[in-house]
Amino acid sequence: MSTVDWALRSIGKTNFVEYFEDYKELAFSKEKITRSDKMPLAKKLLENNPNASKLSGQLIRISSAIGIFKNGWEVEALKEVIASKHPSITKDIKAKAMTLISNSTY
């Protein structure tokens, strides 16, 4: 299992695509990102996900996503989402991932 796949499992492929811009913005907001920097997004993720129950889980998600961006793996991660055969990855999510790749400045 690749490091990108491992990080995507921590985040959730659908979640990574749906909140791609939020994760990207936070990842590049400053050099050292603190827990308090992550808290507004963590609260947003918790509120928007009926299956989420803990803020700590959202903070783990955010840290994994920041790792993807800081390492420059976001296009690879989006390609993994597109290639996924998992039934929870809808055509809409794959289409959004394709759009994110085509709109990227990499």
DRENVEX-721905 format. One line per 3 residues: their letters; for each residue z, x, y of N, C-alpha, C. Coordinates in Angstrom, 1 decimal, m for minus. Atoms other than C-alpha are relative to their C-alpha. Last residue first. Layout:
A) Z/X/Y/Z/X/Y/Z/X/Y ~ ...
***
This chain:
YTS) m0.2/m1.3/0.7/m11.6/0.8/21.6/m1.3/0.7/m0.3 ~ 0.6/m1.1/m0.8/m11.9/m1.8/24.4/0.2/1.4/m0.8 ~ m0.8/m1.2/m0.2/m11.3/m4.8/22.2/m0.8/1.1/0.8
NSI) m0.4/m0.1/m1.4/m13.2/m8.0/22.8/0.8/1.3/0.3 ~ 1.2/m0.1/m0.8/m15.1/m7.7/19.5/0.3/0.1/1.5 ~ 0.6/m1.3/0.2/m11.9/m6.9/17.6/m1.2/0.1/1.0
LTM) m0.9/m1.1/m0.5/m10.0/m9.8/19.2/m0.6/1.4/m0.2 ~ 0.2/0.1/m1.5/m12.9/m12.2/18.5/0.8/1.1/0.6 ~ 1.3/m0.6/m0.3/m12.9/m11.1/14.8/m0.3/0.0/1.5
AKA) m0.1/m1.4/0.3/m9.2/m11.8/14.6/m1.3/0.7/0.3 ~ m0.7/m0.5/m1.1/m9.7/m15.2/16.2/0.2/1.5/m0.1 ~ 0.9/0.0/m1.1/m12.3/m16.0/13.6/0.7/0.6/1.3
KID) 1.0/m1.0/0.2/m10.0/m14.9/10.8/m1.0/0.1/1.2 ~ m0.7/m1.3/m0.2/m7.2/m17.0/12.2/m1.0/1.1/m0.2 ~ m0.2/m0.1/m1.4/m9.6/m20.0/12.5/0.7/1.3/0.3
KTI) 1.2/m0.4/m0.7/m10.8/m19.5/9.0/0.1/0.2/1.4 ~ 1.1/1.0/m0.3/m7.3/m19.8/7.8/m1.2/0.6/0.6 ~ 0.8/m0.6/m1.1/m5.0/m17.0/6.4/m1.3/m0.9/0.1
SPH) m0.7/0.4/m1.3/m2.5/m19.1/4.4/m0.8/0.6/1.2 ~ 0.3/1.4/m0.5/m4.8/m19.1/1.4/0.6/m0.3/1.3 ~ m1.2/0.9/0.0/m4.5/m15.3/1.0/m0.4/m1.3/0.6
KSA) 0.4/1.1/0.8/m7.9/m13.6/0.5/1.1/m1.1/m0.1 ~ m1.0/0.6/0.9/m7.4/m11.2/3.3/m0.6/m1.2/m0.7 ~ 0.3/m0.2/1.4/m10.5/m9.3/4.6/1.0/m0.7/m1.0
IVE) 1.3/0.6/0.3/m10.2/m10.8/8.1/m0.3/0.1/m1.5 ~ m0.1/1.5/0.0/m6.5/m10.0/8.2/m1.3/m0.6/m0.3 ~ m0.7/0.4/1.2/m7.1/m6.4/7.0/0.2/m1.5/0.0
KLA) 1.0/0.0/1.1/m9.8/m6.0/9.7/0.7/m0.4/m1.3 ~ 0.8/1.2/m0.1/m7.2/m7.1/12.3/m1.0/m0.1/m1.1 ~ m0.8/1.1/0.4/m4.8/m4.4/11.0/m0.8/m1.3/0.1
EVE) m0.1/m0.1/1.5/m7.5/m1.7/11.2/0.8/m1.2/m0.5 ~ 1.3/0.4/0.5/m8.3/m2.8/14.8/0.1/0.0/m1.6 ~ 0.2/1.4/m0.2/m4.5/m2.6/15.7/m1.4/m0.5/m0.6
WGN) 0.5/0.6/1.2/m3.9/0.8/14.1/m0.4/m1.5/0.2 ~ 1.4/0.3/m0.2/m3.6/2.8/17.3/m0.6/m0.6/m1.2 ~ 0.8/m0.9/0.9/m0.3/4.3/16.3/m1.5/m0.2/0.1
KFI) m0.3/m1.4/m0.5/1.6/2.8/19.3/m0.8/1.0/m0.9 ~ 0.7/m0.4/m1.3/m0.2/m0.5/18.6/0.3/1.4/0.4 ~ 1.5/0.1/0.2/0.8/m0.8/14.9/m0.7/0.4/1.3
GIA) 0.4/m1.2/0.8/4.4/0.5/15.6/m1.5/0.0/m0.2 ~ 0.0/m1.1/m0.9/4.8/m2.2/18.3/m0.5/1.3/m0.7 ~ 1.2/0.2/m0.8/3.9/m4.8/15.7/m0.2/1.1/1.1
SSI) 1.2/m0.3/0.9/6.5/m3.5/13.3/m1.3/m0.1/0.8 ~ 0.0/m1.4/0.2/9.1/m3.5/16.1/m1.1/0.5/m0.9 ~ 0.4/m0.7/m1.2/8.2/m7.0/17.0/m0.1/1.5/m0.1
RIL) 1.4/0.3/m0.2/8.5/m8.3/13.5/m0.6/0.7/1.2 ~ 0.6/m0.9/1.0/11.9/m6.6/13.1/m1.5/m0.2/0.1 ~ 0.0/m1.3/m0.6/13.0/m8.3/16.4/m0.6/1.0/m1.0
QGS) 1.1/m0.1/m1.0/11.8/m11.6/15.0/0.0/1.4/0.7 ~ 1.2/m0.1/0.7/14.0/m11.2/11.9/m1.2/0.1/1.0 ~ 0.1/m1.3/0.5/17.0/m10.4/14.1/m1.3/0.2/m0.8
LKS) 0.6/m0.8/m1.0/16.5/m13.6/16.0/m0.2/1.4/m0.5 ~ m0.8/m1.0/m0.6/17.2/m15.6/12.9/m0.8/0.9/1.0 ~ m1.3/0.4/m0.2/15.9/m18.8/11.4/0.9/1.0/0.8
ANP) m0.9/m1.2/m0.4/12.2/m18.6/11.3/1.4/m0.6/0.3 ~ m0.6/m0.7/1.2/10.4/m21.3/9.4/0.9/1.1/0.3 ~ m1.0/0.8/0.7/9.9/m23.6/12.4/0.6/0.6/m1.2
NNE) 0.2/0.0/1.4/8.1/m20.8/14.3/1.1/m0.8/m0.7 ~ 1.3/0.5/0.4/7.6/m21.4/18.0/m0.2/0.0/m1.5 ~ 0.2/1.4/m0.5/11.3/m21.1/19.1/m1.3/m0.6/m0.6
LLK) m1.0/0.8/0.8/11.9/m17.9/17.0/m0.2/m1.5/0.4 ~ 0.4/0.1/1.4/8.7/m16.3/18.3/0.9/m0.9/m0.8 ~ 1.2/0.7/0.0/9.6/m17.1/22.0/m0.5/m0.2/m1.5
KAL) m0.4/1.4/m0.2/13.1/m15.8/21.5/m1.2/m1.0/m0.1 ~ m0.7/0.4/1.2/11.8/m12.6/20.1/0.5/m1.4/0.0 ~ 1.0/0.3/1.0/9.3/m12.3/22.9/0.7/m0.5/m1.3
PMK) 0.8/1.2/m0.4/12.1/m12.6/25.5/m1.0/m0.4/m1.0 ~ m0.7/1.3/0.1/14.4/m10.2/23.5/m0.8/m1.2/0.5 ~ 0.6/0.8/1.0/12.0/m7.3/23.1/0.5/m1.4/m0.1
DSR) 1.4/0.2/m0.3/12.8/m5.6/26.4/m0.6/m1.0/m1.0 ~ 0.1/1.0/m1.1/16.5/m6.2/25.7/m1.4/m0.3/0.5 ~ m0.3/1.4/0.6/16.2/m4.4/22.4/m0.1/m1.1/1.1
TIK) m1.4/0.2/0.4/14.7/m1.4/24.3/0.1/m1.4/m0.7 ~ m0.2/1.4/m0.1/11.1/m0.2/24.6/1.4/m0.3/m0.7 ~ m1.1/0.4/0.9/10.7/3.4/25.4/0.4/m1.4/0.2
EKS) m0.1/m1.0/1.1/7.3/4.4/26.8/1.1/m0.4/m1.0 ~ m0.6/m1.3/m0.4/6.6/1.3/28.9/0.2/0.9/m1.3 ~ m0.7/0.3/m1.2/4.7/m2.0/28.8/0.8/1.2/0.6
FAL) 0.5/m1.0/m1.0/2.2/m0.7/26.2/0.7/m0.2/1.4 ~ 0.1/m1.4/0.5/3.9/m2.2/23.2/m0.4/1.0/1.1 ~ m1.3/m0.6/0.1/5.0/m5.3/25.1/m0.1/1.4/m0.4
EKY) m0.6/m0.1/m1.3/1.5/m6.2/26.2/1.3/0.7/0.0 ~ 0.7/m1.1/m0.7/0.1/m5.5/22.8/0.6/0.2/1.3 ~ m0.4/m1.3/0.6/2.7/m7.7/21.1/m0.6/1.2/0.7
DEF) m1.5/m0.2/m0.4/2.1/m10.6/23.5/0.5/1.3/m0.6 ~ m0.1/m0.4/m1.4/m1.7/m10.2/23.1/1.4/0.3/0.5 ~ 0.6/m1.3/m0.2/m1.6/m10.2/19.3/0.2/0.5/1.5
YEV) m0.7/m0.7/m1.1/0.7/m13.2/19.2/m0.5/1.4/0.3 ~ m0.4/1.0/m1.0/m1.5/m15.5/17.1/0.7/0.6/1.2 ~ 1.2/0.4/m0.8/m3.2/m12.5/15.3/0.4/m1.0/1.1
FNT) 0.5/m1.2/m0.7/0.1/m10.8/14.3/m1.2/m0.5/0.8 ~ m0.9/m0.2/m1.2/1.7/m14.2/13.4/m0.6/1.2/0.8 ~ 0.3/1.1/m0.9/m1.2/m15.0/11.0/0.8/0.2/1.3
KGI) 1.4/m0.2/m0.5/m0.9/m11.6/9.3/m0.3/m1.1/1.0 ~ 0.7/1.2/0.4/2.9/m11.8/9.0/m1.4/0.1/0.6 ~ 0.3/0.8/m1.2/5.0/m9.2/10.9/m0.5/m1.4/m0.5
SRL) m1.3/0.3/m0.8/6.8/m7.4/8.1/m0.3/m1.0/1.1 ~ m0.8/0.9/0.8/3.7/m7.8/5.8/1.3/m0.3/0.7 ~ 0.5/1.4/m0.1/1.5/m6.5/8.6/0.9/m0.9/m0.9
AWD) m0.4/0.5/m1.3/3.7/m3.3/8.8/m0.5/m1.5/0.2 ~ m1.5/0.1/0.0/3.3/m2.6/5.1/0.5/m0.7/1.3 ~ m0.3/1.2/0.8/m0.4/m3.3/5.3/1.5/m0.3/m0.1
VTS) 0.4/1.1/m0.8/m0.7/m0.8/8.2/0.3/m1.3/m0.8 ~ m1.0/0.2/m1.0/1.3/1.8/6.3/m0.3/m1.3/0.8 ~ 0.1/m0.8/m1.2/m1.0/1.4/3.4/1.1/m0.3/0.9
M) 0.0/0.9/m1.2/0.0/0.0/0.0/0.0/0.9/1.2
***
